Amino acid sequence: TFRWNHIFSDKLFANLSLIYSNYDYELGTKAVTKGGDAFNWKSKIVNYSIKPDFKYYISPKNTITFGGQALLYDFRPGKATVTVDNRSNVIGLDSKYALESGIYAGNEQTVTSKFSLEYGLRLSGFRYMGKGRAYTYGDTTLKERKPLKSIEEYESFENIKTYYNLEPRLSAKLELTNSSSLKASYNRMAQYLHLLSNTAASVPLDVWTPSSNNIKPQLADQVALGYFKNFGANNDYETSVEVYYKRLQNQIDYIDHADLLLNEFLEGDLLTGKGRAYGLELYVKKNKGKLTGWISYTLARSERQVNGISRNNWYPSRFDRLHNLNTVAMYDLTPRWSVSANFTLGTGTPVTFFTNKYYYKDLPGFHNPEEKRNNFRIPPYHRLDLSATLKGKVEVAKRFNWDLVFSVYNVYNRRNPFAIYLRPGVDNPAITEAVRFSVFGSIVPAVTFNFRF
C-alpha cells in the first residue's frame, strides 16, 4: 500500500492510496516417499486499486467528504495437482476478471448542540469482463442443475455484464444528557463478490466468485437504533443497547448435492433468494481503575428463503448463531506487570444432516425426507485465554521500548469442532458415527516479544 497526503488549504485535504493485494491460499500433502502420491491445491485473488479521498471543511458545522475508487480483480479460482504412481494430473479453472468502481459524497453536519447528522450517497459499478468464457443456462426445476445452453468467448477487457447500484446512508445522533444519547442509522450496501462454501469458517477450498451474467450483486438494507449511557464522574463505565434489522436480496445458495469443487459449470448449481438478519446487542465497558475490561453479548438471527431449498421455507444461514458472548478482563498487578483473560462463548453453527436411514441389498443409505437445510447445529464454541505482560522500564530519554507477553490459548483444552460429519461405523456399518474435526483443539502456549523504536 502506498499513501500520499496533501493539504491544499486550511479547508481542503486530500489522500491518495495505491493498493496491491494478493490473497493467496493453498493446501496439500507431500509425497511420503520419492514418487509417492501427493496433492496440491492453489487459489488466489489479485487486486489492483487506486483510491482518492478528499475532505473539505465548509464551516465548523459542516464537513464534506468525497472521492472514489477503482479496483481491478484477477480471480484465479483454483488449480489442483494430483500425483499418483509418479504421474501428475492438473485440474483447474480459467481466471475471471472484473472492474469495480465507485464515487461518493457525504456530509457531517452539526444541526444543534444536541443533534447531529451524517449522510451521503455512493454510486458503485461492477463490470464483469473478459478474457474468458461466459455461460448461458436454460430453465429447469429448482432442485435440478440448470442445463447449459451456450458458451461465448470474450476478449481481454470486453464487457460481459455490468451492474450499477446507489448506496445511500444516513445516521443521526441525539444527546439526551451529558452522559446519554440516542443513535439511529440506515444504509444500503452492494456486494459484488460472493463466497460459496459448505462450512461456517473460511478454508482454502472455499470458492470466491464475482457477480456475472448469471449472478446478481447482493444488496443489503440495514436499520439500527441504539441507546448509549456512561456512568461515573469520569465516564468510568460505558454501556449501550442496540437493535438492528437487515434485509438482504440476491442471496446465493446451491442445490442439493451441488458440486463446488473445481466445477466449470458451478453457476448452473446456484439458486438465489432473499435473507434477513436481526438482533440485539448489549455492551458494558469499565475504563478506569486497576481492573478494566468489557462484556458484550449479542442475541441474533440470520436466515434465508430460497425457492427450491427447505421446501421454500425460511431456514438458518450458515452464519446463524443465536448467542454470542465475549468477555475481556485486564488487571494491573504493578506498574510493569499486568494479567488478562478472554472468554468466548457462541452457539454452534448450522449444519445439514440426514434424519432417516434405509437399506438396499444390506447396504445403508441416508435420506432427509423433510428436505430441511441446516437442520442441526454443531456443539457450542467456547474458549478461555490467559496472558501476563511484562513492560520494559519506562525512561523519558529512551527511544527503545519493549514488552514480553506470556499467553495460553484454550486454557482448559476445549476441543471445539471445526466441522462434524456423519459416516457408517468403522466396526459396524449399521451404526452411524458422528466424527468431530478440530483445528485448534488443544492448549497453545506462546511467548511474544514486542519492541518499539
C-alpha positions as CSV (number, residue, x, y, z in Angstrom):
1,T,0.0,0.0,0.0
2,F,1.2,3.5,-0.9
3,R,-0.4,6.6,0.5
4,W,0.1,10.2,-0.4
5,N,-1.4,13.1,1.6
6,H,-1.6,16.7,0.7
7,I,-3.0,19.9,2.3
8,F,-4.3,22.3,-0.4
9,S,-5.5,24.9,2.1
10,D,-6.8,25.1,5.7
11,K,-10.1,23.8,4.4
12,L,-9.2,21.1,1.7
13,F,-7.3,17.9,2.4
14,A,-6.5,15.1,0.0
15,N,-5.4,11.5,0.4
16,L,-4.4,9.1,-2.5
17,S,-4.0,5.4,-1.9
18,L,-2.4,2.9,-4.3
19,I,-3.1,-0.7,-3.2
20,Y,-1.9,-4.1,-4.4
21,S,-3.0,-7.3,-2.7
22,N,-2.6,-10.9,-3.3
23,Y,-5.0,-13.2,-1.4
24,D,-3.0,-16.4,-2.0
25,Y,-4.1,-19.6,-0.3
26,E,-3.3,-23.3,-0.8
27,L,-3.2,-26.7,0.8
28,G,-1.8,-30.0,0.0
29,T,0.0,-33.2,1.1
30,K,3.5,-34.1,0.1
31,A,4.7,-37.5,-1.1
32,V,6.0,-39.6,1.8
33,T,8.4,-41.3,-0.4
34,K,10.0,-40.4,-3.7
35,G,7.5,-40.8,-6.5
36,G,4.7,-41.3,-4.0
37,D,1.1,-39.9,-4.0
38,A,0.7,-36.2,-3.5
39,F,-2.0,-33.5,-3.7
40,N,-1.6,-29.7,-4.0
41,W,-4.4,-27.0,-4.3
42,K,-3.7,-23.4,-5.2
43,S,-6.1,-20.4,-5.5
44,K,-5.7,-16.6,-5.3
45,I,-7.4,-13.3,-5.8
46,V,-5.1,-10.4,-7.0
47,N,-6.3,-6.8,-6.6
48,Y,-5.0,-3.5,-8.0
49,S,-6.7,-0.4,-6.6
50,I,-6.5,3.4,-6.7
51,K,-8.5,5.4,-4.2
52,P,-8.5,9.3,-4.0
53,D,-10.3,10.8,-1.0
54,F,-11.0,14.4,-0.2
55,K,-12.2,16.3,2.9
56,Y,-13.5,19.9,2.7
57,Y,-14.3,21.9,5.8
58,I,-17.1,24.3,4.8
59,S,-17.7,25.5,8.4
60,P,-17.3,24.2,11.9
61,K,-20.8,22.7,11.5
62,N,-20.3,21.1,8.0
63,T,-17.6,18.8,6.7
64,I,-17.9,17.4,3.2
65,T,-16.1,14.2,2.2
66,F,-15.9,12.9,-1.4
67,G,-13.8,10.7,-3.6
68,G,-13.8,7.4,-5.5
69,Q,-12.1,4.1,-6.1
70,A,-11.3,1.8,-9.0
71,L,-10.5,-1.8,-8.2
72,L,-9.3,-4.4,-10.8
73,Y,-9.8,-8.1,-9.8
74,D,-7.9,-11.1,-11.2
75,F,-9.7,-14.2,-9.8
76,R,-7.8,-17.5,-10.1
77,P,-10.5,-19.9,-8.7
78,G,-8.3,-22.9,-8.2
79,K,-5.8,-25.4,-9.6
80,A,-5.3,-28.8,-8.2
81,T,-2.3,-31.1,-9.0
82,V,-2.8,-34.8,-8.2
83,T,0.2,-37.1,-8.3
84,V,-0.4,-40.9,-8.3
85,D,2.3,-43.5,-9.2
86,N,4.7,-40.8,-10.3
87,R,2.1,-39.4,-12.7
88,S,0.7,-35.9,-12.3
89,N,-2.7,-34.6,-13.5
90,V,-3.6,-30.9,-13.3
91,I,-7.2,-29.9,-12.9
92,G,-8.1,-26.2,-12.9
93,L,-10.5,-23.4,-13.8
94,D,-9.8,-20.4,-16.0
95,S,-9.2,-17.0,-14.5
96,K,-12.0,-14.4,-14.2
97,Y,-11.7,-10.6,-14.4
98,A,-13.7,-7.7,-13.1
99,L,-13.5,-4.0,-12.5
100,E,-15.3,-2.4,-9.5
101,S,-15.6,1.3,-9.3
102,G,-17.4,3.9,-7.2
103,I,-17.8,7.6,-6.4
104,Y,-19.2,9.0,-3.2
105,A,-20.0,12.2,-1.3
106,G,-21.1,12.8,2.2
107,N,-21.6,15.4,4.9
108,E,-21.0,15.5,8.6
109,Q,-23.4,18.2,9.9
110,T,-24.0,19.6,13.4
111,V,-27.6,20.8,13.4
112,T,-27.7,21.9,17.0
113,S,-25.6,21.5,20.1
114,K,-27.5,18.3,20.8
115,F,-28.3,16.9,17.4
116,S,-26.0,15.9,14.5
117,L,-26.3,14.1,11.2
118,E,-24.1,12.1,8.8
119,Y,-25.4,11.4,5.4
120,G,-24.1,10.5,2.0
121,L,-24.6,8.7,-1.3
122,R,-22.3,6.3,-3.2
123,L,-22.7,5.2,-6.8
124,S,-21.0,1.9,-7.4
125,G,-20.5,-0.1,-10.6
126,F,-19.2,-3.5,-11.4
127,R,-18.1,-4.7,-14.8
128,Y,-17.6,-8.5,-15.4
129,M,-15.3,-8.8,-18.4
130,G,-13.0,-10.9,-20.4
131,K,-10.7,-12.5,-21.3
132,G,-12.7,-15.7,-20.7
133,R,-15.9,-17.6,-21.2
134,A,-19.5,-16.6,-20.3
135,Y,-22.1,-19.4,-19.8
136,T,-25.8,-19.2,-20.5
137,Y,-28.1,-21.7,-18.8
138,G,-31.7,-22.7,-19.5
139,D,-34.7,-23.1,-17.2
140,T,-35.2,-26.2,-15.1
141,T,-36.9,-27.3,-11.9
142,L,-35.5,-25.5,-8.8
143,K,-34.0,-28.7,-7.4
144,E,-32.1,-29.7,-10.5
145,R,-28.9,-28.5,-12.1
146,K,-29.6,-25.9,-14.9
147,P,-28.9,-27.2,-18.4
148,L,-26.1,-25.4,-20.3
149,K,-27.4,-23.6,-23.4
150,S,-24.3,-21.9,-24.8
151,I,-20.7,-20.8,-24.2
152,E,-19.4,-17.5,-25.6
153,E,-15.8,-16.4,-25.7
154,Y,-14.8,-12.8,-24.8
155,E,-11.5,-11.0,-25.5
156,S,-9.5,-9.1,-22.9
157,F,-11.5,-6.3,-21.2
158,E,-14.5,-7.0,-23.4
159,N,-17.7,-6.3,-21.4
160,I,-19.8,-9.4,-20.4
161,K,-22.1,-7.8,-17.8
162,T,-22.3,-4.5,-16.0
163,Y,-24.2,-3.6,-12.8
164,Y,-24.8,-0.2,-11.1
165,N,-26.2,0.5,-7.6
166,L,-26.9,3.5,-5.5
167,E,-25.9,3.2,-1.9
168,P,-27.4,5.9,0.4
169,R,-26.6,6.2,4.1
170,L,-27.9,8.3,7.0
171,S,-27.1,8.3,10.7
172,A,-28.4,10.7,13.4
173,K,-27.3,11.3,17.0
174,L,-29.3,13.0,19.7
175,E,-27.7,13.8,23.0
176,L,-30.3,13.4,25.7
177,T,-27.9,14.4,28.6
178,N,-24.2,14.9,29.1
179,S,-23.9,11.2,29.6
180,S,-26.5,9.6,27.4
181,S,-27.6,9.7,23.7
182,L,-29.7,8.0,21.1
183,K,-28.3,6.9,17.7
184,A,-30.2,5.8,14.6
185,S,-28.9,4.8,11.2
186,Y,-29.9,3.4,7.8
187,N,-27.5,2.3,5.0
188,R,-27.6,0.3,1.8
189,M,-24.6,-1.8,0.7
190,A,-23.9,-3.6,-2.5
191,Q,-21.6,-6.7,-2.5
192,Y,-20.2,-7.8,-5.9
193,L,-18.1,-10.7,-4.6
194,H,-19.7,-14.0,-3.4
195,L,-18.4,-16.7,-1.1
196,L,-19.6,-20.3,-1.7
197,S,-18.7,-22.8,1.0
198,N,-20.1,-25.8,2.8
199,T,-18.6,-24.7,6.2
200,A,-19.1,-21.7,8.5
201,A,-15.4,-20.9,8.6
202,S,-13.1,-19.9,5.7
203,V,-11.0,-22.8,4.3
204,P,-8.8,-22.9,1.2
205,L,-11.4,-24.9,-0.7
206,D,-13.9,-22.0,-0.4
207,V,-15.0,-20.6,-3.8
208,W,-14.9,-16.8,-4.3
209,T,-16.7,-15.8,-7.4
210,P,-17.6,-12.4,-8.9
211,S,-21.0,-11.2,-10.0
212,S,-21.6,-12.3,-13.6
213,N,-24.2,-12.6,-16.2
214,N,-25.7,-15.4,-14.0
215,I,-25.1,-14.0,-10.5
216,K,-26.5,-10.6,-9.4
217,P,-24.9,-8.4,-6.8
218,Q,-26.0,-9.0,-3.2
219,L,-27.9,-6.0,-1.7
220,A,-28.4,-5.2,2.0
221,D,-30.6,-2.6,3.6
222,Q,-29.9,-2.2,7.4
223,V,-31.6,0.0,10.1
224,A,-30.3,0.3,13.6
225,L,-31.3,2.1,16.8
226,G,-29.2,2.3,19.9
227,Y,-29.2,3.9,23.4
228,F,-25.8,4.8,24.9
229,K,-25.1,5.7,28.5
230,N,-22.0,6.5,30.6
231,F,-21.8,6.2,34.3
232,G,-19.4,7.7,36.9
233,A,-17.8,11.1,37.4
234,N,-15.2,10.5,34.7
235,N,-17.2,8.2,32.4
236,D,-15.8,5.2,34.3
237,Y,-18.4,2.9,32.7
238,E,-19.8,2.8,29.2
239,T,-23.0,0.9,28.4
240,S,-25.1,0.5,25.3
241,V,-28.0,-1.4,23.9
242,E,-28.7,-1.6,20.2
243,V,-31.2,-3.4,17.9
244,Y,-30.8,-3.9,14.2
245,Y,-32.6,-5.4,11.2
246,K,-31.1,-6.2,7.8
247,R,-32.9,-7.1,4.6
248,L,-30.9,-9.0,2.0
249,Q,-31.5,-9.5,-1.7
250,N,-29.9,-11.8,-4.3
251,Q,-28.6,-14.3,-1.6
252,I,-26.8,-17.2,-3.1
253,D,-27.2,-20.8,-2.1
254,Y,-26.9,-24.1,-4.1
255,I,-29.0,-27.1,-5.0
256,D,-28.7,-30.3,-3.0
257,H,-25.6,-32.3,-4.0
258,A,-24.1,-29.3,-5.7
259,D,-20.5,-29.7,-7.0
260,L,-18.5,-26.7,-5.6
261,L,-15.0,-28.1,-6.2
262,L,-13.4,-27.1,-9.4
263,N,-16.7,-27.1,-11.3
264,E,-16.5,-25.2,-14.5
265,F,-20.3,-25.1,-14.6
266,L,-20.8,-24.0,-11.0
267,E,-23.2,-21.3,-11.8
268,G,-25.7,-23.9,-13.0
269,D,-25.8,-25.3,-9.5
270,L,-26.7,-22.0,-7.8
271,L,-30.0,-20.6,-6.6
272,T,-30.8,-17.1,-5.4
273,G,-33.3,-15.8,-2.9
274,K,-33.7,-13.3,0.0
275,G,-32.4,-13.1,3.5
276,R,-32.8,-11.3,6.8
277,A,-30.7,-10.7,9.9
278,Y,-31.8,-9.1,13.1
279,G,-30.7,-9.0,16.7
280,L,-30.0,-7.2,20.0
281,E,-26.5,-6.1,21.1
282,L,-25.6,-5.4,24.8
283,Y,-22.2,-3.8,25.8
284,V,-20.6,-2.8,29.1
285,K,-17.1,-1.5,29.5
286,K,-15.1,-0.4,32.5
287,N,-12.5,2.3,31.7
288,K,-10.9,3.3,35.0
289,G,-9.0,1.5,37.8
290,K,-6.7,-1.4,38.1
291,L,-9.4,-3.7,36.7
292,T,-10.6,-2.8,33.3
293,G,-12.4,-4.7,30.5
294,W,-15.7,-5.2,28.8
295,I,-18.6,-7.7,28.2
296,S,-20.5,-7.9,25.0
297,Y,-23.5,-10.1,24.2
298,T,-25.4,-10.5,21.0
299,L,-28.8,-12.2,20.5
300,A,-29.1,-12.6,16.8
301,R,-30.7,-14.5,13.9
302,S,-29.5,-14.9,10.2
303,E,-32.0,-16.6,7.9
304,R,-32.6,-17.2,4.2
305,Q,-35.6,-18.1,2.0
306,V,-34.7,-19.6,-1.4
307,N,-37.2,-21.3,-3.7
308,G,-36.0,-24.9,-4.1
309,I,-34.5,-25.2,-0.6
310,S,-36.2,-26.4,2.6
311,R,-39.5,-26.5,0.7
312,N,-39.3,-22.8,0.1
313,N,-39.4,-22.0,3.9
314,W,-37.1,-19.8,5.9
315,Y,-34.0,-21.6,7.2
316,P,-30.9,-20.6,9.1
317,S,-28.0,-19.4,7.1
318,R,-24.6,-20.9,7.8
319,F,-23.6,-17.8,9.8
320,D,-26.6,-18.1,12.1
321,R,-25.5,-18.0,15.8
322,L,-28.2,-17.2,18.4
323,H,-25.9,-16.4,21.3
324,N,-22.5,-14.7,21.2
325,L,-20.7,-13.7,24.4
326,N,-17.3,-12.1,24.7
327,T,-15.6,-11.1,28.0
328,V,-12.3,-9.4,28.4
329,A,-10.7,-8.5,31.8
330,M,-7.3,-6.8,32.4
331,Y,-5.7,-6.2,35.8
332,D,-2.6,-4.2,36.6
333,L,-0.6,-6.0,39.3
334,T,2.2,-3.5,39.4
335,P,3.2,-0.6,37.1
336,R,5.1,-3.2,34.9
337,W,3.1,-6.4,35.3
338,S,-0.4,-7.0,34.1
339,V,-2.6,-10.0,33.6
340,S,-5.6,-10.5,31.3
341,A,-8.3,-13.1,30.5
342,N,-10.5,-13.5,27.5
343,F,-13.6,-15.8,27.4
344,T,-15.7,-16.5,24.3
345,L,-18.9,-18.4,24.1
346,G,-21.1,-18.9,21.0
347,T,-23.9,-21.0,19.7
348,G,-22.8,-23.7,17.3
349,T,-23.2,-23.1,13.6
350,P,-25.9,-24.8,11.5
351,V,-25.2,-28.0,9.5
352,T,-27.3,-30.3,7.3
353,F,-27.5,-33.9,8.4
354,F,-29.8,-36.8,7.2
355,T,-32.6,-37.8,9.5
356,N,-33.5,-41.2,8.1
357,K,-31.6,-44.4,7.1
358,Y,-32.7,-47.2,4.7
359,Y,-31.1,-50.3,3.4
360,Y,-30.8,-51.6,-0.1
361,K,-29.3,-55.1,-0.5
362,D,-27.9,-54.8,3.0
363,L,-26.2,-51.5,2.2
364,P,-27.2,-48.5,4.2
365,G,-28.5,-45.3,2.6
366,F,-29.2,-41.9,4.1
367,H,-32.1,-39.6,3.5
368,N,-33.5,-36.2,4.6
369,P,-37.2,-36.6,3.8
370,E,-38.2,-33.2,5.2
371,E,-35.6,-31.6,2.9
372,K,-34.6,-29.1,5.6
373,R,-31.3,-27.2,5.0
374,N,-29.2,-26.6,8.1
375,N,-31.4,-28.7,10.3
376,F,-28.8,-29.4,13.1
377,R,-26.1,-27.5,14.9
378,I,-22.6,-28.4,15.9
379,P,-21.8,-28.1,19.6
380,P,-21.3,-24.6,21.1
381,Y,-18.0,-22.9,20.8
382,H,-16.3,-21.7,24.0
383,R,-12.7,-20.9,25.0
384,L,-10.7,-19.2,27.7
385,D,-7.3,-17.5,27.1
386,L,-5.0,-16.1,29.7
387,S,-1.9,-13.9,29.5
388,A,0.6,-12.0,31.6
389,T,2.6,-9.0,30.3
390,L,5.9,-7.5,31.5
391,K,6.5,-4.0,30.3
392,G,10.1,-2.7,29.9
393,K,11.3,0.1,32.1
394,V,10.0,3.5,31.0
395,E,12.7,6.1,30.5
396,V,12.0,9.6,29.2
397,A,15.1,9.7,27.0
398,K,14.8,6.1,25.9
399,R,13.6,5.6,22.4
400,F,13.5,1.8,22.6
401,N,10.5,0.3,24.4
402,W,9.5,-3.4,24.8
403,D,7.1,-5.8,26.4
404,L,7.1,-9.5,27.0
405,V,3.8,-11.4,26.8
406,F,3.3,-14.9,28.2
407,S,0.0,-16.4,27.0
408,V,-2.0,-19.6,27.0
409,Y,-4.7,-20.2,24.3
410,N,-7.6,-22.5,25.2
411,V,-6.6,-23.0,28.8
412,Y,-9.0,-25.8,29.6
413,N,-8.2,-27.7,26.4
414,R,-11.7,-27.4,24.8
415,R,-11.8,-29.4,21.6
416,N,-14.1,-27.0,19.7
417,P,-15.4,-28.7,16.5
418,F,-14.4,-27.0,13.2
419,A,-16.8,-29.4,11.5
420,I,-18.8,-32.5,12.1
421,Y,-19.7,-35.2,9.6
422,L,-21.5,-38.5,9.6
423,R,-20.3,-41.8,8.4
424,P,-21.1,-45.6,8.7
425,G,-19.4,-47.1,11.7
426,V,-15.9,-48.5,11.1
427,D,-16.6,-51.7,13.1
428,N,-20.3,-51.8,12.4
429,P,-21.7,-50.1,9.2
430,A,-25.2,-50.3,10.6
431,I,-24.3,-47.8,13.3
432,T,-23.9,-44.2,12.2
433,E,-20.9,-42.3,13.7
434,A,-20.6,-38.6,14.2
435,V,-17.0,-37.5,13.7
436,R,-15.7,-34.2,15.1
437,F,-12.9,-32.4,13.3
438,S,-11.0,-29.9,15.4
439,V,-8.3,-27.5,14.0
440,F,-7.2,-25.8,17.3
441,G,-8.4,-28.4,19.7
442,S,-5.7,-28.2,22.3
443,I,-3.8,-25.8,24.7
444,V,-1.4,-23.5,22.8
445,P,1.2,-21.7,25.0
446,A,3.1,-18.8,23.5
447,V,5.8,-16.2,24.3
448,T,5.8,-12.9,22.4
449,F,8.4,-10.2,22.5
450,N,7.2,-6.8,21.2
451,F,9.5,-3.8,20.7
452,R,9.1,-0.3,19.5
453,F,11.7,2.3,18.5
